[in-house]
Amino acid sequence: MKKTLVDLFEQSVKDYSNNTFLLEKTGKEFEPTTYAQVQELVYRLGAGLQALGVKKGDNMALLSEGRNLWVIGELSMFYAGATNVPLSIKLEESNDLLFRLEHAQVQYIMVSGQQLKKIRLIIDKLPLIKKVIVFDQMPEYKEKECYIGDIYKMGDEFLASHSKEEFLSVANSLQNDDYATITYTSGTTADPKGVILTHRNYTSNVEQALTLVDIDQTWRTLIILPLDHCFAHVVGFYIMMSKGATAATVQVGRTPLETLKNIPLNIREVKPDFILSVPALAKTFKKNIEQGIKAKGEKTVKLFNFALDVAQKYYGNGNAESKGLRIFLKPLVALFDKILFSKVRANFGGRLKFFIGGGALLDKDLQKFYCAIGIPMFQGYGLSEATPVLSSNGPKYHRFGSSGVLVKPLELKICDADGNALPVGEQGEIVVKGENVMAGYWRNPEATAQTVKDGYLYTGDLGYMGKDNLLYVLGRFKSLLIGSDGEKYSPEGIEEAIVEHSPCIDQVVLYNNQNAYTTALVVPNKEKLKGILKGQNLSLDTPEGKKAAIEEIKKELDAFNKGGECETMFPHRWLPSTFAVLPEPFTEQNQMINSTMKVVRGKVEKFYAKRIDYMYTSEGKNIYNQTNIDSL
């Protein structure tokens, strides 16, 4: 059966024409735009693109902050038969943008006023570009640039001189296998790859995702994640669209930091039912909650911590296990919820039912914290190549530490290194098959052949299916560390635990490639170290202070060894025997972190190859070596 994103949108407009689809704040408050109004704008812009000369199969790019025009822009491309190449506004480096625009053979670009300067820097190197459509009015437009208002006018003229059927013939001619988007993944290896997602990839993943959560037309969400990401696409606005629900975007500030600061206020204004989140944001919210409690004085802090402890005991690891005797804590939890936690939730608008986190693994303690205060944070799992949702915990069934229930329909198997399926409970590569599996990588047949075999997507992620029917994702299948005895283990969980439990360590990457011991590349939190040294009358400016700082980092890592407070978390043979202190953090700018905030392990290992080799010498194994001291 034909079901493109255009079909999905048209059906929603028919069923929910007067419901609010989009909410946007450019002035003092959020303004609603209904499904029928969005359709009118999409028709005008889509007709304008047809008048401009956009043809079926053309590739267009979209570079903008989250706003109504992002969604309207993408839908209008489909009505002209084009494919969207959504670009991250985090792409600062011209060569990153240039690579994607050249590689995707983009002919038209939609761009916000704030992002236009990035395009202007590289437009001379992009001969294929015919038009740059700017969302905002600018003091001047250069060659090839035009204001979107002009495209709307062209659309009005086109619709006046052509029949509605003629205009819609392009959109109606789209089939399930036609390309909807080419999304570039900032891979954890090599050049970014363009994931081709078809119209049916999207509509099937919308159907699959809705088997995990029951939403209806009264629901609303505030999309905090960048709209170029397919998680924001599917769960942010296409799921909402299919149910006649409402999607709001964060008020755009003059700078990225200002936009970030608008999030808490916007949450209170929009009163969302759920929010898509990432670990970094969840940690910021938690810190804000704790600071708010602290400001109310010591008595409140003690009461809050006691209440938190009781609630965490009551909820345990989620509703996938029975409460047993813990059920007797229910009246106490209800009391604390009424006098304390409900007030915390008021800061999130008062309607927030849960967060959903995809991408990086959410810390289990973080999940327990949010569950205790009554807004659970559910871990999901997916990847762009699967459009992206594959599984998630949800209100119906969840266990902290798992990645939840599989979407339906979906075929999943866990395979060993030779591709053989493994039984339940055994760890291996997560391999899936379903209508949500990508069409391939754009202009990269080799990578496509390695990743999709006989319709199965080899995710490159390590995990297992539990006897509780939940998926457990453990890290990268291919980034496994290998001990000298050939034992393989995943570094991600250890790295996350180290960062979570070590105030003086901001980032850490473990390394072992059949060596006698594991090593760690450590990015220190210099501000925390300075504070500790101050209490010892020392400073980071002196050799003594630097040695004391290195000792402090060692102390935090030792917490995971025998006798330490975290000694039972991991086998001690997997823990680092020594570490290198790094002079700078891993960032998107130095390309050691990708847009989903995952460490690009290959790049880190390549860049710090000498430091890694040095740690396997007797001099380098000594943590007080000169290189470590110089790095502080």
C-alpha positions as CSV (number, residue, x, y, z in Angstrom):
1,M,0.0,0.0,0.0
2,K,1.3,3.5,-0.9
3,K,2.0,5.6,2.2
4,T,4.4,8.5,1.6
5,L,5.0,11.4,4.0
6,V,2.7,13.4,1.7
7,D,-0.1,10.8,2.1
8,L,0.5,11.0,5.9
9,F,0.3,14.8,6.0
10,E,-2.8,15.0,3.7
11,Q,-4.6,12.4,5.9
12,S,-3.8,14.4,9.1
13,V,-5.0,17.6,7.5
14,K,-8.3,15.9,6.6
15,D,-8.7,14.4,10.1
16,Y,-7.4,17.3,12.3
17,S,-7.7,20.4,10.1
18,N,-8.4,22.8,13.0
19,N,-6.0,21.3,15.5
20,T,-2.8,23.2,16.2
21,F,0.1,21.5,14.5
22,L,3.0,23.9,15.1
23,L,3.8,26.3,17.9
24,E,6.4,29.0,17.5
25,K,7.5,31.9,19.6
26,T,9.1,34.9,17.8
27,G,7.6,37.6,20.0
28,K,6.1,37.6,23.5
29,E,4.2,34.3,23.3
30,F,3.8,31.1,21.4
31,E,1.6,31.4,18.3
32,P,-0.4,28.4,17.0
33,T,-0.6,27.3,13.3
34,T,-3.3,24.7,12.5
35,Y,-3.0,21.7,10.2
36,A,-5.1,23.5,7.6
37,Q,-2.9,26.6,7.8
38,V,0.3,24.6,7.5
39,Q,-1.1,22.9,4.5
40,E,-1.8,26.2,2.8
41,L,1.7,27.4,3.5
42,V,3.2,24.1,2.2
43,Y,1.1,24.4,-1.0
44,R,2.2,28.0,-1.6
45,L,5.9,27.2,-1.0
46,G,5.8,23.8,-2.8
47,A,4.2,25.6,-5.9
48,G,6.9,28.3,-5.6
49,L,9.6,25.6,-5.8
50,Q,7.9,24.1,-8.8
51,A,7.8,27.5,-10.4
52,L,11.5,28.0,-9.5
53,G,12.3,24.9,-11.5
54,V,12.7,22.3,-8.8
55,K,12.2,18.9,-10.4
56,K,11.3,15.5,-9.1
57,G,14.5,13.8,-7.7
58,D,16.4,17.1,-7.2
59,N,18.4,17.3,-3.9
60,M,17.8,20.4,-1.7
61,A,19.5,21.2,1.6
62,L,18.0,22.8,4.7
63,L,20.2,24.6,7.2
64,S,18.3,26.3,10.0
65,E,17.4,26.5,13.7
66,G,14.2,24.7,14.7
67,R,11.2,26.8,13.7
68,N,7.9,26.4,11.7
69,L,9.7,27.1,8.4
70,W,11.9,24.0,9.0
71,V,8.9,21.7,8.9
72,I,7.0,23.7,6.3
73,G,10.2,23.8,4.2
74,E,10.8,20.1,4.3
75,L,7.1,19.3,3.4
76,S,7.1,21.8,0.6
77,M,10.2,20.0,-0.9
78,F,8.2,16.8,-1.1
79,Y,5.4,18.6,-3.0
80,A,8.0,19.6,-5.6
81,G,9.3,16.0,-5.6
82,A,12.6,16.9,-4.1
83,T,14.8,15.1,-1.5
84,N,15.8,17.0,1.7
85,V,19.5,17.0,2.8
86,P,19.0,18.3,6.4
87,L,22.2,19.9,7.8
88,S,23.2,20.4,11.4
89,I,23.6,24.0,12.6
90,K,26.4,22.7,14.7
91,L,28.5,22.4,11.5
92,E,30.9,25.3,12.0
93,E,33.7,24.2,9.7
94,S,33.2,25.2,6.1
95,N,34.8,22.0,4.9
96,D,32.1,19.9,6.8
97,L,29.3,21.8,5.1
98,L,31.1,21.8,1.8
99,F,31.6,18.0,1.9
100,R,27.9,17.3,2.5
101,L,26.7,19.8,-0.1
102,E,29.1,18.6,-2.8
103,H,28.7,15.0,-2.0
104,A,24.9,15.2,-2.0
105,Q,24.9,17.1,-5.3
106,V,22.6,19.7,-3.8
107,Q,21.0,22.3,-6.2
108,Y,18.9,24.4,-3.9
109,I,19.4,25.5,-0.3
110,M,16.9,26.7,2.3
111,V,18.7,28.6,5.0
112,S,17.9,30.8,8.0
113,G,19.3,34.4,8.2
114,Q,21.6,33.3,11.1
115,Q,23.1,30.5,9.2
116,L,23.5,32.3,5.8
117,K,27.0,33.5,6.5
118,K,28.2,29.8,6.5
119,I,26.8,29.3,3.0
120,R,28.2,32.6,1.8
121,L,31.7,31.5,2.8
122,I,31.6,28.4,0.5
123,I,29.1,29.3,-2.3
124,D,31.9,30.0,-4.8
125,K,33.0,26.3,-4.4
126,L,29.4,25.1,-5.2
127,P,28.8,25.5,-8.9
128,L,25.7,23.2,-8.8
129,I,23.7,25.5,-6.5
130,K,21.0,27.3,-8.5
131,K,19.2,29.2,-5.6
132,V,19.7,30.0,-1.9
133,I,16.3,30.6,-0.3
134,V,16.7,32.7,2.8
135,F,14.0,32.4,5.6
136,D,14.6,35.9,6.9
137,Q,14.7,39.4,5.5
138,M,18.3,40.5,5.1
139,P,19.7,44.0,4.4
140,E,20.9,42.7,1.0
141,Y,20.8,39.5,-1.0
142,K,23.8,38.4,-3.0
143,E,23.8,36.6,-6.3
144,K,21.7,33.4,-6.3
145,E,20.1,34.4,-3.0
146,C,16.4,35.3,-2.6
147,Y,13.9,35.9,0.2
148,I,11.4,33.1,0.9
149,G,8.6,35.7,0.6
150,D,9.4,35.9,-3.1
151,I,9.1,32.1,-3.5
152,Y,5.6,32.3,-1.8
153,K,4.6,35.0,-4.4
154,M,5.8,32.7,-7.2
155,G,3.7,29.9,-5.6
156,D,0.6,32.1,-5.5
157,E,1.0,33.0,-9.2
158,F,1.6,29.3,-10.1
159,L,-1.5,28.2,-8.1
160,A,-3.6,30.9,-9.8
161,S,-2.5,29.8,-13.3
162,H,-2.5,26.0,-12.7
163,S,-5.2,23.6,-11.5
164,K,-4.8,22.2,-8.0
165,E,-4.6,18.7,-9.6
166,E,-1.7,19.8,-11.8
167,F,0.1,21.2,-8.8
168,L,-0.5,18.0,-6.7
169,S,0.4,15.6,-9.5
170,V,4.1,15.7,-8.5
171,A,3.4,14.9,-4.8
172,N,0.8,12.3,-5.7
173,S,3.3,10.6,-8.1
174,L,5.7,9.9,-5.2
175,Q,6.0,6.2,-4.3
176,N,7.1,4.4,-1.0
177,D,10.6,3.9,-2.3
178,D,11.2,7.5,-3.4
179,Y,13.9,9.2,-1.3
180,A,12.7,11.6,1.4
181,T,15.9,12.7,3.1
182,I,19.7,12.1,2.9
183,T,20.9,12.5,6.5
184,Y,24.7,12.7,7.0
185,T,25.8,10.8,10.1
186,S,28.9,12.2,11.8
187,G,30.2,8.7,12.0
188,T,32.5,7.4,14.7
189,T,34.7,6.4,11.8
190,A,35.9,8.0,8.5
191,D,34.0,10.5,6.4
192,P,30.3,11.3,7.1
193,K,28.0,8.9,5.2
194,G,24.7,10.0,3.7
195,V,21.9,7.8,5.0
196,I,19.1,7.6,2.4
197,L,15.7,7.3,4.0
198,T,12.7,6.7,1.8
199,H,9.1,8.0,2.4
200,R,8.1,4.5,3.5
201,N,11.1,4.3,5.9
202,Y,9.6,7.3,7.7
203,T,5.9,6.3,7.6
204,S,6.7,2.7,8.7
205,N,8.9,4.0,11.6
206,V,6.0,6.3,12.7
207,E,3.7,3.2,12.8
208,Q,6.4,1.2,14.6
209,A,7.1,3.9,17.2
210,L,3.4,4.2,18.0
211,T,3.4,0.6,19.2
212,L,5.5,1.8,22.2
213,V,3.5,4.8,23.3
214,D,-0.2,5.8,23.2
215,I,-0.5,9.5,22.2
216,D,-3.5,11.3,21.0
217,Q,-4.4,14.7,19.5
218,T,-4.3,16.5,22.9
219,W,-0.6,15.8,23.3
220,R,2.2,18.4,22.7
221,T,5.9,18.3,22.7
222,L,8.7,20.9,22.7
223,I,11.4,19.8,20.3
224,I,14.7,20.6,21.9
225,L,16.9,18.4,19.7
226,P,18.1,19.8,16.3
227,L,15.4,19.1,13.6
228,D,18.0,17.7,11.2
229,H,18.2,14.6,13.2
230,C,15.9,11.8,12.2
231,F,15.0,11.1,15.9
232,A,13.5,14.7,16.0
233,H,11.9,14.0,12.6
234,V,10.1,10.8,13.5
235,V,9.3,11.3,17.2
236,G,9.3,15.1,17.2
237,F,7.0,16.0,14.4
238,Y,5.9,13.1,12.2
239,I,4.5,11.0,15.1
240,M,2.7,14.1,16.4
241,M,1.5,14.9,12.9
242,S,0.0,11.4,12.4
243,K,-2.0,11.8,15.6
244,G,-3.2,15.4,15.1
245,A,-1.0,16.5,18.0
246,T,1.1,19.6,18.5
247,A,4.9,20.2,18.0
248,A,6.5,23.3,19.4
249,T,10.1,24.5,18.7
250,V,12.4,26.3,21.1
251,Q,12.5,30.1,20.8
252,V,15.6,31.0,18.7
253,G,18.0,33.4,20.5
254,R,20.6,35.7,18.9
255,T,23.2,33.1,19.9
256,P,23.2,29.3,20.5
257,L,23.7,30.0,24.2
258,E,20.6,32.3,24.3
259,T,18.6,29.6,22.5
260,L,19.7,27.1,25.2
261,K,18.7,29.5,28.0
262,N,15.2,29.8,26.4
263,I,14.6,26.0,27.0
264,P,13.4,26.1,30.7
265,L,11.1,29.0,30.1
266,N,9.7,27.5,26.9
267,I,9.0,24.2,28.7
268,R,6.9,26.1,31.3
269,E,5.0,28.0,28.5
270,V,4.4,25.0,26.2
271,K,3.5,22.5,29.0
272,P,4.7,19.5,26.9
273,D,3.5,15.9,27.6
274,F,6.9,14.5,26.7
275,I,10.3,15.8,25.6
276,L,13.1,14.2,23.6
277,S,16.3,14.5,25.6
278,V,20.0,13.7,25.5
279,P,22.1,12.9,28.6
280,A,23.9,16.3,28.6
281,L,20.5,18.1,28.8
282,A,19.2,15.7,31.5
283,K,22.2,16.4,33.6
284,T,21.7,20.1,33.3
285,F,18.0,19.9,34.3
286,K,19.0,17.7,37.3
287,K,21.7,20.2,38.4
288,N,19.1,23.0,38.2
289,I,16.6,21.1,40.3
290,E,19.3,20.4,42.9
291,Q,20.3,24.1,43.0
292,G,16.7,25.1,43.4
293,I,16.3,22.8,46.4
294,K,19.6,23.9,47.9
295,A,18.5,27.6,47.8
296,K,15.6,26.7,50.1
297,G,17.9,25.8,52.9
298,E,19.3,22.7,54.7
299,K,16.0,21.4,56.1
300,T,14.5,21.2,52.6
301,V,17.7,19.6,51.2
302,K,17.5,16.8,53.9
303,L,13.8,16.3,53.3
304,F,14.3,16.2,49.5
305,N,17.2,13.7,49.8
306,F,15.2,11.4,52.2
307,A,12.1,11.6,49.9
308,L,14.3,10.8,46.9
309,D,15.8,7.8,48.6
310,V,12.3,6.4,49.6
311,A,10.9,7.0,46.1
312,Q,13.9,5.3,44.4
313,K,13.6,2.3,46.7
314,Y,9.9,2.1,45.8
315,Y,10.3,2.3,42.1
316,G,13.4,0.0,42.0
317,N,14.6,-0.7,38.5
318,G,11.2,0.0,36.8
319,N,7.9,-1.7,36.5
320,A,9.3,-4.7,34.6
321,E,9.8,-6.3,38.1
322,S,7.3,-6.8,40.9
323,K,7.5,-4.5,43.9
324,G,7.1,-7.2,46.6
325,L,7.3,-5.7,50.1
326,R,8.3,-2.3,48.6
327,I,4.5,-1.8,47.9
328,F,4.2,-0.7,51.6
329,L,6.2,2.5,50.7
330,K,3.4,3.6,48.4
331,P,1.6,5.9,50.8
332,L,4.8,7.6,51.8
333,V,5.8,8.1,48.2
334,A,2.4,9.6,47.5
335,L,2.8,12.1,50.3
336,F,6.3,13.2,49.2
337,D,5.0,13.5,45.6
338,K,2.2,15.8,46.8
339,I,4.4,18.1,49.1
340,L,7.7,18.0,47.1
341,F,7.9,16.4,43.7
342,S,4.8,18.0,42.2
343,K,6.3,21.4,42.9
344,V,9.5,20.3,41.0
345,R,7.3,19.1,38.1
346,A,5.6,22.5,37.9
347,N,8.9,23.9,36.5
348,F,8.4,21.5,33.6
349,G,4.9,22.8,32.8
350,G,3.0,20.4,35.1
351,R,1.9,18.1,32.3
352,L,5.2,16.3,31.5
353,K,4.7,12.6,31.6
354,F,8.2,11.4,30.6
355,F,11.4,12.1,28.7
356,I,12.7,9.9,26.0
357,G,16.4,9.7,25.4
358,G,18.0,8.1,22.3
359,G,21.6,8.1,21.0
360,A,24.1,7.9,23.9
361,L,23.3,5.6,26.8
362,L,21.6,7.2,29.7
363,D,23.1,6.8,33.1
364,K,21.0,4.4,35.3
365,D,21.2,6.7,38.4
366,L,20.0,9.6,36.3
367,Q,17.0,7.5,35.2
368,K,16.2,6.6,38.8
369,F,16.4,10.2,39.9
370,Y,13.8,11.3,37.3
371,C,11.5,8.3,38.0
372,A,11.5,9.2,41.7
373,I,10.4,12.8,41.0
374,G,7.6,11.5,38.8
375,I,8.9,12.3,35.3
376,P,10.7,9.1,34.2
377,M,13.4,9.3,31.6
378,F,13.1,6.4,29.3
379,Q,16.0,5.0,27.4
380,G,15.4,4.3,23.8
381,Y,17.7,2.9,21.1
382,G,18.0,3.5,17.4
383,L,20.2,4.8,14.6
384,S,19.8,6.9,11.5
385,E,20.1,3.9,9.3
386,A,16.9,2.5,10.9
387,T,15.0,5.9,10.6
388,P,15.9,5.7,13.7
389,V,13.6,4.1,16.4
390,L,14.2,0.4,17.1
391,S,13.3,0.1,20.8
392,S,12.4,2.1,23.9
393,N,11.3,1.8,27.4
394,G,7.9,3.4,28.0
395,P,5.1,4.0,30.5
396,K,3.7,0.5,29.9
397,Y,6.9,-1.5,30.5
398,H,10.4,-0.4,31.5
399,R,13.6,-1.5,33.2
400,F,16.4,1.0,33.9
401,G,19.6,-0.2,32.3
402,S,17.8,-1.7,29.3
403,S,17.0,-0.1,26.0
404,G,13.4,-1.3,26.2
405,V,10.8,-3.1,24.1
406,L,11.3,-3.6,20.4
407,V,9.0,-1.7,18.0
408,K,6.6,-3.9,16.0
409,P,6.9,-5.2,13.4
410,L,10.7,-5.7,13.5
411,E,12.9,-8.8,13.1
412,L,15.9,-8.7,15.4
413,K,18.8,-11.1,15.9
414,I,22.0,-11.0,17.8
415,C,25.0,-12.2,15.8
416,D,28.6,-13.3,16.5
417,A,31.5,-11.9,14.5
418,D,30.8,-14.5,11.7
419,G,27.2,-13.4,11.4
420,N,25.7,-16.5,13.2
421,A,22.6,-15.9,15.3
422,L,23.1,-16.3,19.0
423,P,20.6,-17.5,21.7
424,V,18.7,-15.2,24.1
425,G,21.1,-13.7,26.8
426,E,24.2,-14.0,24.7
427,Q,26.1,-10.8,23.6
428,G,26.8,-10.0,20.0
429,E,26.1,-7.5,17.2
430,I,22.5,-6.2,17.0
431,V,21.1,-7.0,13.5
432,V,17.6,-5.9,12.4
433,K,15.2,-6.2,9.4
434,G,12.1,-4.1,8.8
435,E,10.5,-1.5,6.5
436,N,12.4,1.2,8.5
437,V,15.9,0.0,7.3
438,M,17.5,2.6,5.0
439,A,17.7,2.4,1.2
440,G,21.5,2.6,1.6
441,Y,24.3,5.2,1.8
442,W,24.3,8.0,-0.9
443,R,27.0,7.4,-3.5
444,N,28.7,4.8,-1.3
445,P,27.9,1.3,-2.5
446,E,30.9,-0.3,-0.6
447,A,29.6,1.0,2.8
448,T,26.1,0.0,1.9
449,A,27.1,-3.6,1.0
450,Q,29.0,-3.9,4.3
451,T,26.0,-2.5,6.4
452,V,22.9,-4.0,4.7
453,K,23.0,-7.7,3.8
454,D,19.9,-9.5,2.5
455,G,17.7,-6.7,3.9
456,Y,19.3,-7.0,7.4
457,L,20.9,-3.9,8.9
458,Y,24.2,-4.7,10.8
459,T,24.1,-1.9,13.4
460,G,27.7,-2.2,14.6
461,D,26.3,-2.1,18.2
462,L,26.8,-4.7,20.9
463,G,23.9,-6.0,22.9
464,Y,21.7,-8.9,23.8
465,M,18.0,-9.8,24.3
466,G,17.1,-10.4,27.9
467,K,14.8,-13.1,29.1
468,D,12.5,-10.2,30.1
469,N,12.0,-9.5,26.3
470,L,13.9,-6.3,26.6
471,L,16.9,-5.2,24.5
472,Y,20.2,-4.4,26.3
473,V,22.6,-2.2,24.3
474,L,26.2,-2.3,25.7
475,G,28.2,-0.1,23.3
476,R,29.9,-0.5,20.0
477,F,30.4,-4.0,18.7
478,K,33.3,-2.8,16.6
479,S,34.9,-0.6,19.3
480,L,35.5,-3.5,21.6
481,L,38.7,-3.5,23.6
482,I,40.8,-6.6,23.4
483,G,43.0,-7.8,26.3
484,S,46.3,-9.6,25.7
485,D,44.5,-12.9,26.3
486,G,42.0,-12.1,23.5
487,E,39.2,-11.3,25.9
488,K,36.9,-8.7,24.4
489,Y,35.0,-6.0,26.4
490,S,33.1,-2.8,25.7
491,P,34.6,0.4,27.0
492,E,31.5,2.7,26.9
493,G,29.8,1.6,30.1
494,I,33.1,1.9,32.0
495,E,33.8,5.3,30.5
496,E,30.4,6.6,31.4
497,A,30.6,5.3,35.0
498,I,34.1,6.9,35.4
499,V,32.8,10.3,34.3
500,E,29.6,10.0,36.3
501,H,31.4,9.1,39.6
502,S,34.5,11.3,39.1
503,P,34.1,15.1,39.6
504,C,37.6,15.8,38.4
505,I,37.3,13.8,35.2
506,D,35.2,15.4,32.4
507,Q,35.9,12.9,29.6
508,V,37.7,9.6,29.3
509,V,38.5,7.1,26.5
510,L,39.9,3.7,27.4
511,Y,42.3,1.8,25.1
512,N,43.5,-1.8,24.8
513,N,44.4,-3.5,21.6
514,Q,45.8,-6.9,22.8
515,N,48.1,-5.1,25.3
516,A,49.2,-6.2,28.7
517,Y,47.0,-3.6,30.4
518,T,44.3,-1.0,29.6
519,T,45.1,2.7,29.4
520,A,43.0,5.8,29.7
521,L,43.0,9.2,27.9
522,V,41.7,11.6,30.6
523,V,40.3,15.1,30.1
524,P,40.4,16.7,33.5
525,N,38.0,19.2,35.0
526,K,40.6,21.9,35.9
527,E,38.1,24.1,37.8
528,K,37.3,21.2,40.2
529,L,41.0,20.4,40.6
530,K,41.8,24.0,41.3
531,G,39.1,24.1,44.1
532,I,40.5,20.9,45.7
533,L,44.1,22.2,45.5
534,K,43.0,25.5,47.0
535,G,42.0,23.6,50.1
536,Q,45.5,22.1,50.3
537,N,47.1,25.5,49.8
538,L,48.4,24.4,46.4
539,S,48.0,25.8,42.9
540,L,47.9,24.3,39.4
541,D,50.7,26.7,38.5
542,T,53.4,24.8,40.5
543,P,54.9,21.4,40.0
544,E,53.7,20.3,43.4
545,G,50.2,21.4,42.6
546,K,50.3,19.5,39.3
547,K,51.5,16.3,41.0
548,A,48.7,16.7,43.6
549,A,46.2,17.1,40.8
550,I,47.4,13.9,39.1
551,E,47.1,12.2,42.5
552,E,43.5,13.4,42.7
553,I,42.6,11.9,39.3
554,K,44.3,8.6,40.3
555,K,42.2,8.6,43.5
556,E,39.0,8.9,41.5
557,L,40.0,6.1,39.1
558,D,41.0,3.9,42.2
559,A,37.4,4.1,43.4
560,F,36.7,1.3,40.8
561,N,39.5,-0.9,42.1
562,K,39.6,-3.2,45.1
563,G,38.6,-1.4,48.3
564,G,37.0,1.5,46.4
565,E,33.4,2.5,46.6
566,C,32.7,1.4,43.0
567,E,34.8,-1.8,43.2
568,T,32.0,-4.2,42.2
569,M,31.0,-2.4,39.0
570,F,33.5,-3.9,36.6
571,P,36.1,-6.6,36.4
572,H,39.3,-5.0,37.6
573,R,41.3,-6.4,34.7
574,W,39.3,-4.1,32.4
575,L,40.1,-0.9,34.3
576,P,43.0,1.4,33.3
577,S,46.4,0.7,34.9
578,T,47.7,4.2,33.9
579,F,46.4,7.3,32.2
580,A,47.4,10.3,30.1
581,V,46.2,13.7,31.0
582,L,45.1,15.6,27.9
583,P,45.6,19.3,27.4
584,E,42.2,19.9,25.7
585,P,38.7,18.4,25.7
586,F,37.1,16.3,22.9
587,T,34.7,18.7,21.0
588,E,32.8,18.9,17.8
589,Q,35.2,21.6,16.7
590,N,38.2,19.3,16.9
591,Q,36.0,16.5,15.4
592,M,36.6,14.2,18.3
593,I,32.8,14.2,19.2
594,N,30.1,13.8,16.6
595,S,26.7,15.7,16.4
596,T,25.0,13.1,18.7
597,M,27.7,13.8,21.3
598,K,29.4,10.5,20.9
599,V,33.2,10.2,21.0
600,V,34.7,9.5,17.6
601,R,37.0,6.8,18.9
602,G,39.0,6.3,15.7
603,K,39.9,10.0,15.5
604,V,40.9,10.2,19.2
605,E,43.1,7.1,18.9
606,K,44.7,8.4,15.7
607,F,45.4,11.9,17.1
608,Y,46.7,10.6,20.5
609,A,48.6,7.6,19.0
610,K,51.9,8.8,20.4
611,R,50.5,9.3,23.9
612,I,48.9,5.9,23.8
613,D,52.2,4.2,22.8
614,Y,54.0,6.2,25.5
615,M,51.7,4.8,28.2
616,Y,53.0,1.3,27.3
617,T,56.6,2.3,28.1
618,S,58.0,2.2,31.7
619,E,58.4,5.9,31.7
620,G,54.9,6.6,30.4
621,K,53.3,4.1,32.8
622,N,54.4,6.3,35.6
623,I,51.5,8.8,36.0
624,Y,53.8,11.6,37.2
625,N,55.6,11.7,33.9
626,Q,56.6,15.1,32.5
627,T,54.0,14.9,29.6
628,N,51.1,14.6,32.1
629,I,52.5,17.5,34.2
630,D,52.9,19.7,31.1
631,S,49.3,18.9,30.0
632,L,48.0,20.5,33.2
